[in-house]
């Protein structure tokens, strides 16, 4: 017997129409993109946790990201990321809707069949009021973009340092990016776990790319 859609499916479906009307293109389930500026793509991802919620409900939020089209494909190449990102899922900056609001904090919304439409409407309004201006500011201000990368990148993987280094290189500051990666390598010492070996491998490929780009 069917138990009806999950809370995740509810919010994904409910957001599709309002966000599409607001200029966002639906992609994979729960994903939306929009051109913010040349070579800058805005990315929204509906996220819902239902593990501790009644069946058919969830605690939902929206992830807000910006993708530099001259950065992410190279980051994936240098990090040897194996799976496809469909041309938009890898992001230069990633945060959540709550952190781009006037009082930055983690925020979620309780989704049920009765509340999902109002939650979708509220989230769409918040995107227009806060997320879109945030993404436009990052696309227009390189220093703001750098600050956002530093504060949101995943530093426990090779992709975070690589993203910052490639972005700095694209901005004409390759030595600064390489110095940051060297600092990360120095922190490893003699550690040989998989994540750290990946960082070392990325660093070698990054050095080769930096040398060839000069």
C-alpha positions in Angstrom: 0.0 0.0 0.0 1.4 3.5 -0.9 2.2 5.7 2.0 2.2 8.9 -0.1 5.2 11.1 -0.9 8.0 11.7 1.5 8.6 15.0 3.1 11.5 15.5 0.7 9.4 14.8 -2.4 6.7 17.2 -1.0 9.1 20.2 -0.8 10.9 19.4 -4.0 7.6 19.4 -5.9 6.2 22.4 -4.2 9.3 24.5 -4.9 9.4 23.7 -8.6 6.6 26.0 -9.8 7.4 29.1 -7.6 11.1 29.0 -8.3 10.6 28.4 -12.0 8.3 31.4 -12.0 11.0 33.4 -10.3 13.5 32.6 -13.0 15.2 29.5 -11.7 15.6 26.4 -14.0 14.6 23.0 -12.4 17.4 20.5 -12.7 17.8 17.1 -10.9 15.3 16.5 -8.2 15.5 19.5 -5.8 18.1 21.3 -7.8 17.7 24.7 -9.5 20.1 27.0 -11.4 20.1 30.5 -12.7 22.7 32.6 -14.4 23.8 35.3 -12.0 26.5 37.0 -14.3 28.7 35.8 -17.1 30.4 32.6 -16.0 28.6 32.7 -12.6 25.8 30.2 -12.0 23.5 30.3 -9.0 22.5 27.0 -7.5 19.7 26.2 -5.1 19.2 22.7 -3.5 16.2 21.7 -1.5 17.3 19.6 1.4 15.0 17.7 3.8 15.7 15.5 6.8 13.0 13.1 7.8 14.8 10.6 10.0 13.2 12.0 13.2 10.0 13.3 11.6 6.6 11.5 11.2 6.1 9.7 7.9 5.4 12.1 5.1 6.9 15.1 6.8 10.4 16.6 7.0 12.6 19.4 8.3 13.5 21.3 5.1 16.0 24.0 4.1 17.6 25.4 1.0 21.3 25.3 0.2 22.5 28.4 -1.7 25.6 28.1 -4.0 27.5 30.0 -6.6 29.5 28.2 -9.3 32.3 29.9 -11.2 32.3 28.2 -14.6 36.0 28.9 -15.1 36.9 27.3 -11.7 34.8 24.2 -11.0 35.6 22.1 -14.0 39.3 22.6 -13.4 38.9 21.8 -9.7 37.2 18.5 -10.5 40.0 17.7 -12.9 42.8 18.5 -10.5 41.0 16.6 -7.7 40.1 13.7 -10.0 36.5 13.7 -8.9 35.1 10.5 -10.4 31.3 11.1 -10.6 29.5 13.6 -12.9 28.2 16.8 -11.5 25.8 17.3 -14.4 27.6 20.5 -15.2 26.2 22.4 -12.2 26.4 20.5 -9.0 30.0 21.3 -8.1 29.9 24.8 -6.5 32.6 27.4 -5.7 30.6 28.6 -2.7 28.0 26.8 -0.7 25.9 27.9 2.3 22.3 27.7 3.4 19.4 30.2 3.2 19.6 30.9 6.9 23.1 32.1 6.7 22.4 34.8 4.0 19.6 36.3 6.1 20.0 39.4 8.3 20.6 37.2 11.4 22.7 34.4 10.1 21.9 31.0 11.6 20.9 27.5 10.6 17.2 27.5 9.8 14.8 24.7 8.9 11.1 24.6 8.1 8.7 21.8 9.1 7.1 20.4 6.0 3.8 18.5 6.0 1.1 18.0 3.3 -0.7 20.9 4.9 2.2 23.3 5.2 4.3 22.5 2.2 2.8 25.1 -0.1 3.2 27.9 2.4 6.8 26.8 3.2 7.6 26.8 -0.6 6.2 30.3 -0.9 8.2 31.5 2.0 11.4 30.0 0.8 10.9 31.4 -2.7 10.3 34.9 -1.2 13.5 34.5 0.9 15.5 33.5 -2.2 14.4 36.8 -3.9 14.9 38.9 -0.8 18.2 37.5 0.4 19.8 34.6 -1.6 19.7 36.3 -5.0 21.2 39.6 -3.8 23.9 37.6 -1.9 24.8 35.7 -5.1 24.8 38.9 -7.2 27.2 40.5 -4.7 29.6 37.6 -4.8 29.5 37.6 -8.6 30.3 41.3 -8.7 32.9 41.5 -5.9 35.9 39.2 -6.2 37.0 39.9 -2.6 33.6 39.0 -1.3 33.7 35.8 -3.3 37.1 34.9 -1.8 35.9 35.6 1.7 32.9 33.3 1.0 35.1 30.5 -0.3 37.3 30.8 2.7 34.3 30.5 5.1 32.3 27.8 3.3 34.9 25.5 1.6 35.3 22.0 2.8 38.8 22.1 4.2 38.9 18.5 5.2 39.0 17.5 1.6 41.2 18.3 -1.3 38.5 20.3 -3.2 38.4 23.2 -0.7 42.1 24.2 -0.9 42.0 23.5 -4.6 39.0 25.7 -5.2 40.6 28.6 -3.4 43.9 28.2 -5.2 42.3 28.0 -8.6 40.1 31.0 -7.9 43.1 33.0 -6.8 44.9 32.0 -10.0 42.0 33.0 -12.1 42.2 36.4 -10.3 45.8 36.8 -11.2 47.2 35.8 -7.8 48.5 32.2 -8.3 51.4 32.5 -5.8 48.9 33.3 -3.0 46.8 30.3 -3.8 49.9 28.0 -4.0 51.1 29.3 -0.7 47.8 28.4 0.9 48.0 24.9 -0.4 51.6 24.6 0.9 50.4 25.7 4.3 47.7 22.9 4.2 50.4 20.4 3.2 52.7 21.5 6.0 49.9 20.8 8.5 49.7 17.2 7.4 53.2 16.3 8.5 53.8 12.6 7.8 50.1 11.6 7.9 49.2 9.1 5.1 45.5 8.6 5.3 43.5 8.6 2.1 42.2 12.2 2.4 45.7 13.5 2.9 47.2 11.5 0.1 44.5 13.0 -2.1 45.5 16.5 -1.0 49.1 15.7 -1.9 48.1 14.4 -5.3 46.0 17.4 -6.0 48.8 19.7 -5.0 51.2 18.1 -7.5 48.7 18.4 -10.3 47.9 22.0 -9.3 51.6 22.9 -9.4 51.9 21.4 -12.9 48.8 23.4 -14.0 50.1 26.7 -12.5 53.5 26.2 -14.2 51.9 25.5 -17.6 49.5 28.5 -17.2 52.3 31.0 -16.8 
